[in-house]
């Protein structure tokens, strides 16, 4: 590969003369070196010429092109190589104008811990490189829970963790209700338990008909030797299996692995739904919302989504997509290479594939409708609050701050952001309070606000100041916020606070607003009040989760780690010698110095640390 960079004073026509016709990737940058857009092309010159030709560009694209100060070109040998490089650069640089796939959570799986003497079956989310067998992916946790519950009714194997299993001294409730065979206390021999696990794996592989035949054979064998209790057990398993089979309508043969990916657009919002059909069934869809800055249509967003999504997830043998796209050979060859098997991407389908596509489209349409309805609801509540606060209806951002600690320990301040379409989680922020005294809520709030708005006043923080700044508290907190905002010369910010009602009764909550140098109580409409309470509660939730995380990490650390000169080995020597931290605290300098590796000077430091 080779790099080729344009001059800072960008001239599109002159730059095109230096670009070849090979495949590759281009990175558009602004004058500060920030990435605006990353794209790939089979023919770089032809693709880039579309930005600088005589034809008029769409308004959003023209805005992006006007910001270009530099273009980096990276040539590749093949289109597949360019596609992979584009995906990696988008993840690394997060360019402003690209459609970027962000997945908040990995897909859930069912895991069978086959490496354990008594394997367990459980819900799993994480890396698939760990030991055991994995079945999935499933669309959501509910689908996994339902399948696990069904499996327990048919074959009673353990669903508990290895730690819980190894510490049992008697059978748990699951054994009492016949959902587990009690391997933890030896109520089933290893051979029989292994056979149950083999049958569970057969079920998860979709071989239920074969398993039914096996149950019938075992039931007859047990009846012939007059083992009626065992025969009844298999009869119950057959009944449970038949009940589940009757509720399941298989779309495809059980060995098919097909994904159905659909994209729909409405009012500039695009939803992409992914349905993973496994074992002949669709356990549910996953939905991803996009609002592209350059107003790309559903086809363009779907085209960008496919490589980003499947280069991070398991790739099936077949992918059905809608609306139809012109699929490049580079994409199919890249996915086939990554998957280790041939991958087909189909656009015009019939029969069962068309049925599955229609179902997925209907679900995507329903999800988009609910999303837009929710967005419209937030816009209405936002407008209602602006009316009650008598501020400009062009206001588009609310920030709320809350403080959380326990007895002054591990104080954390939270900042949550709400816009007209609801909470903007990507802009949430936590502040670990370092300077304020423990338990000083005013000091903690001051530190958080100064750290946040100093960046705004110095223009170091991307984005603008909020239209409404809300703090959790009463008149005192609001006066403090107004003093900081005025000192930092932040203009056009409506300052408000919400104080909890007596006995924490939400109907008695009070809202104050800062106007003309005074703090006044304001009576809100029911819609606005509920909106402010929701924002306050979200800030509280975000603060308390951060506090708990910070506190647990802090408590995992030993006090000895804060003493200069005490590393892992010396800490272990001290704890082994004294038997615990309390004994070290009570020990004198001479006694501490007797520990191997502890000098007299270090002993004095340790003693001073506990007695200063």
N, C-alpha and C positions, 0 to 999 in steps of 0.2 A: 504494500500500500504506500501511497505517497500523499503528502499534504500540500495544499496550495492555498494561499491566503490572499484575500483582496486588501487593497489599501484602506486606510481608515476613512478618507474622503471617498465614499463609494461611488463608482461609476459603473452602472450595470452593463452598458454596451461594451465598454472596454474590458470588463471582467469576462464577459462571455467569449471573447476572442481567445482567452487563455484556457478555456475549459474544453476538454475532449469529449468524445462520444462514448466513453466507456461507462459501465455501471458503477455505482458508488453512492455515497451519502453526502449531503450538504447540510451545514450548520449555519443558520443565519444569526448574526449577533448585532446588538445595538452598540452605541458608542462607549458604554461602560463595560462591554465584554459579556453581558448577560445573553444567554441563548434565547432567541425569539422562536425559532422553528427548526426542527430536524426532519429532513425528508430523505427518501431514497429514490433512485431512478435507474431504469435500465439504460437510458441514454441521458447523461447528466446535462449536456449542452441543450438538448431539446427540452428537457424538463425546466431548466432554469430560464430558458428563453420565454417561457409562458409568463414569467413574472415581469419581464422587462420589454415585452413587445408593445406594439401599437394598440392592441385591443384593450378596451377598458376593463379594469379589474373590479370585482365586487368591493363594496365600501370597506369591509373589515380586512380583506386581503390588501387593499391599497394602503390602509392604515399601517399594517405590519410592514409592508415594503418601504414605506416612508421612514421607518425607524432603523432600517438596515444600515449598518456602518461597515460591516465586514461579513464575508462568507468564507467558511472553511470547507474545502472539498477533500474528501477521502475516497480515492478510487479503490475498487475491489475487482476481483477476478470474475465473480459470478453475481447474478442477481440474488441468489440465496444468501451469499456472504453479506451483501448490502442490506438485506432484510434483517439479518441477525445483528449487524452492527447498528442499524437504525434503532432497533429495540433496546439495545444496551445503552445507547446514547440518550434515548428518551428517559430511561430509568435514572441515569446518572445526572443529566443536566436539568431535567424537568422543565423543558421550554414552555414559555407562556402560551403560545398559540397552538401547541399540539393537543390532540385528544389523548389524554393520559389515563390509562386504566389503573385505578386504585382499588385494591381488594383489601377490605379491613380485616377479614379473617380467612383462614384456610378452610378447605372443605372438611367436613367430618367423615370419619371412616369407622368401620367395625374392625377391631383388632382381636386376633386369637393368639395368645402368648404360647405358641407351640414349644418354645424353649424351656418352659417350666415343667417340672415333674407332673403337676396337675394343672394343665393349661386353663386359662380363664378367657372369657369373652367380654369385651367392654367397648364403650364409646371411646374414640380416639381422635385427636386433632394434633397434627404436628408433622415432623419429618418421617418419611416412609423408609428411611435408612435403618431404623431400629429393627431389632429382631422380632419375629412373629409374622403372621399372615394378615394382610389388610384387604378388606372388602369395601368397595365404594368407588368413587365418592358419592355422597348423598347431598341433597340440596340443603338440608337444614338439620338441626339437632332433633327436632320432633320426629322426622322420618327415621332416624337411627333409634331413638327411644322406643318407637312403635315396633320396629323390627326386633329389637332385643326383648321386648315384652312378649312378642309372639313366640320367639325361640324358647323362652323359659317355660311356656306352656307345653311345648312339645317335648323338649329334652332338657331335664333339670341339671344344668352345669353351672359352675360358679361364675358370678358376674362381679365379684369383689376384687379389690386391689391386692397385690401380692403382700403388702405390709399387713393388711387386715387379715388375710388368709393365714399368714405365718404366726399370728398372735392369738389365734382362737384356741380356747380350751374346751369349749362345748359348741354344739351346732347352733347356728343363729336362726332367726325367724324364717329366713328363706327356706331352710330345711323343713321347718314345721308346716309351712303351707305348700310343701312339695314343689318348690321352684328351684331347689338345689339338692344334690345327692349327698352333701356333707363330706366332701373329700378332706376338709381341713382337720377333721377328727377321726379319719379313717373309717367312715361308715360305708365306703365303697372301695373295692380293690382297684389298683392302678389299671389293670387290663380292661375292666368294664368301663372305667372312666375314660380311658383312651378311645374306646369304641364310641362312647357318647360324643366325644369331641370330633371324631371322624364323621359322625352323622351330622353334627352341627355344620361342619365344613361343606358337606354335601348339600345341605339346605341353602347355605350362603352362596354356593355355586349354581343354585337353581335346579339341582337334580332332585326335585321333590317327588317326581313319579317313581324314580328308582328307589328313593328312600321309602316310599309307601310300600313297594314290593318287599323290601327288606324287613319292614315292620310286620307285614303279614306273614312272612316266612318264619320270623322269630316267634310270633304269636302262636302259630301252628305247632312249632317245635316244642314250646313250653307247655301247650295243652296236651300234647302226646305223652309227655313225661309227668303229667298231672301237676305241673307247677302253675296252678291257676292264678296265683298272685302275680307272677311274672307275665303270664298271658294277659291278664287284665291291664297291666301297666302298658303293654304294647298296644292293646285295644284302645286305651285312652290316648296314646300318642297318635294312632291312626285317625281318631275322631278329631283331635285338635288340628292335625295336618289338613284333613278334608275341609274343616271349617275355614281355615286360612286360604286354601286353594279356591274355595267357592267365592271368596270376597275379592280375589285377584283376577283381573282380566289382562292377560298378557298381550301387549301390543306386538311384540316380536318374539322369535325364538330366544330361549334363555341364554344362548351363547353369544348373542349380538350385543355389541357395545357401540351405541350411537348417541351423538350429541345433536340436539336441535337448537340452533342459535337464530333468534329473530330480533329484528330492530324495528321500532316504531317511533314516529315523530309527531309532536303536536305542540304548537305555540313555541317553537324554538327549543323544546325539551325532548331529548331522545332517550328511550329506554331500550336496553339490550337484555334479552332474557336467554338464559342457558338452561336447557333441560337435558340432564344426563340419564339416558335410558339404559338401565342395567337389569339383568335377569328378566328381560322382557317387560319391565315396568318402568314407569316414570315416577320416582318418589317425590317430585316437586321441582320447582324452577328457582333459579337465582336471578335477581334483577339488578341491573347497574344503570344509574342515571347519569346522563351527560348533558352539559349545556355548552357546546363548543363556541369559542370566542369568534371564530370566523364564519359562523352560521353554516357549517357543513351539514349536508343532508344525512339521512339515515344510512344511505349506502356508503358514504365516505367514512362515517364514524365506525360502521361495521367493518370496513376494510382495514382501518387502523386497529380496531379492537382484536381481531382474530390472531395476529401474530403475538401481540402483547399478552393475551390471555393464555394461549396454548404453549407459549414458551415458559410458562410458570406452572402449568397444571398438567395432569395426565392427559395424554392425547388418545382418543378412541380411534377405531379403525375407520369410522365414517362420521362425517359432520354434514348435517343438512342445514342450509342457511336460507334466510329470506330477509329482505328482498334479494333477488338474484344479483350476483356480482360477477364481474369478469375475473376469475381466479388465475393468478399467475402461476406458472410452473415452478417459479422460485419458492413460493409459499408451500406448495404441496411437497416438493422435494425436501425443503427444510424441516417440515413437520414429520415427514416419513423418516428422515435421518435421525431426528431427536427421539422419535417414538420407537424406533427399531423395527417397524413394520410399515407396510404400505398404508397411506392415509388417503381416503377419498373425500373430496369436498363436493357435495351435490347441491344444485340450485333448482332444478326442475324435477320434481318427484311426483310419484303416483302411489296409489294403494295405501298401505299402512303408514308409509313415511309421510304421505300427504295428510293423513288423519292426525298423526303426531304433530305435524307442523301447524295444523289448524288449531289444535288444543293449545299449543304453546303460544300462538298468536293471540288467542282469546285471553289467556292468562296475562300476557304482556300488556294488552289493551286495558284490562281491568286494573292492573297495577299502575299504569300510567295515569288512568283516570283518578284513582285514589290519591296518587302523588300530587297531581295538579289541584285536586280539590283541597288537599291539605295545605298546599302552597297558597291558594286563594284565601283560605281561612286565616293564615298568618298575615297576609297582606291586609285583610280587613281589620284584624286585631292591632296591627302596627298603625294603621290609619286612625283607628279609634283612640289609641294612646296619644298620638300626635295631637289630635283634637283636644283631648283632656288636658294636655300639657301646653296647649296653645303655641305649638311650634310649627315650623315649616313642614308641609306635607312631603317635601322632597327628602326629608330625613330618611336615612337608609341603614343605620347601624346603631345597635344598642350594646353597650358593654356593662357587665355587672361584676362586682367584686365582693368576695366573702373571705373570712378568715377562719381557719380551723386549727385547733390544737387540743391537747389534753393536759390540763394543769401546767400550761406553758411549754410543754415538751413538743418538739418537732413542729413548730408553727409553719403553716403553709397558707399562702393567699392564692385565690383562684380568680381567673379572668375568663368569663364566657362571653361569646359573641352571638347575637341574634340579628339576622337581617330580614328582609321582607319575605323571604321564602323559608324562614325558620332558623334553627340553630346552625351555625357554621363551625362544625367541630374542628376542622383543620386549623382554625385561628384561636382555639382555646389555649390558655397558657397558665402555668403554675409558677409561683415565686416561693422559693425556699427562703424564709425570713432569717437573716443573718445578724442584723444590727439591733433590732428592737429587743427590749428586755423581755424575758419569758413571761407570758401572760398579759403583755401590753397590747391589747387589740388595736388601740389607736396608733401606737407606734408601728405595728405590723402593717396596718392599712396605709399609713403614710409612706412606709418604705416601698410597698408594692406600687402605689400610685406614682411616686417619684421615679421609680425605675421604668415604669411604663411610659409616662408622659414626658420625661426628659428626652427620650429617644425621639418623640414626636416634635418637640420644640427644636431639637438640633437637626431634624430632618434626616435622621439615621434609620428610621423605621419605615419600611415600606407600608403603604396604606395611609389612611387618613385618621384623624381623631374621630371618636364616635359622635353621633348626633345626640344621643342620650347616654349619660353616665349614671349608672344606678349602683348604689352601695347598700349592702345589707346592714341595717342599723337605724338609729334615730337621728335626732337633730345634731348631736355631737359629731357623728361620722360625716354627716352632710356638710357641716361647717368646715371640718378638716379637709374634705375633698375640694370645697370651693377655694380654700386658702391655697392649696397646692396648684390647682388649675390656674388661678389668677397669678400666682407667683411665676409660673412657667409661661404665662401669656398665651394660653390656649384659648382660642375664641370660638364662638358659636357652638358651645356645648351646653346642653340642658342638663342640669345636675339635680338628681333626685335620690331619695332613700326610701326603704321600706322597713318599718319596725314591726317586730312580731307583736301580736295581740296578747292580752292577759291570758295566762295559762296556755299559751301557744294556740289560741283559738284563731284560725285563719279568718273568721268573720270579723274579728276585731283588729286585724292588721291595719296599720296606719302608713300613709304615703306622704312624704314631705318633698317640697320642691324649693330650690334656691332661686329667688328672683329679686332683682334690684337690691342686692346686698342683704336680703332678709330670708329667713327660713319660714315657710308657710306650709300648713297642712293643706292638701288638695284632696277633694272627694272625686274618686274615679267612677266611671260607669262599671257595671258588672263585667263586661267584656275586657275592659282595660285592666281591672283589678286582677282578674284571673290570669291575664297575660303577664303582668308584673310578678305575681306570685310564682308562676311557672318559671320565669327567668331566675328569680331569687332561689327557688328550690334547685334548679339546675346548677347554679353557682355553688350552692351548699353541697350538693352531691359531689361535684368535681373537686371541691376543696377537701372534703372529708376523705375521699378516696386517696388523694395525694398525701394527706396527712398520715393515713394508716400505712401506706406504702413506705413513706419516709421513716415513720416510727419503727416499723418492723425491721427495716434495713439497719437502722441505728442500733437496735437492740441485739442484732446479730453480731455486732462488733464488740470486742472485749475492751474494757477500760484501759487495759495495759497497752493497747495499740496506739494510744494517744501519747505515750511516753517516748521521748527521743531515745534511740539506742536499743529499744526493745523490739526484736524481730520475732519470727515464728519460733525459733529454737529456744531463745531465752524465755519467751512467754510460756512455752511448754515446760521448761525446767522449773520455773517459778510455781506453776500450777501443780506439777507433780510433787514438788518438795513440800508445799504448804497444804495441798489438798483442796484448794479453792481460793476464790478471790477475797472472801471475808477474812481469812487467816492472813493473807498478805497485807490487807489494810491494818490489821492489829499488830503486825510484826514491827520490831525495831530495826534500826539501820544495821546493827551488827548481825542480827539474825538473817536479814535479807542478803547481806554480803557473803554468807556461808553457801549460798546457792551457786552451783557450778556455772561459770561464765559471767557472774555478776561481780563487777569491781566495786570498791568502796565508794567511788564517785557516783557510779550508776545506782548503787543502793541508796545514796542520799537523795538522788533525783526521784527514785521510786517512792521513798518515804515522804518527800516534799509534795509529790503529786497527790497523795491521799490525805495529807495533814496541813496543806496550805490554807 
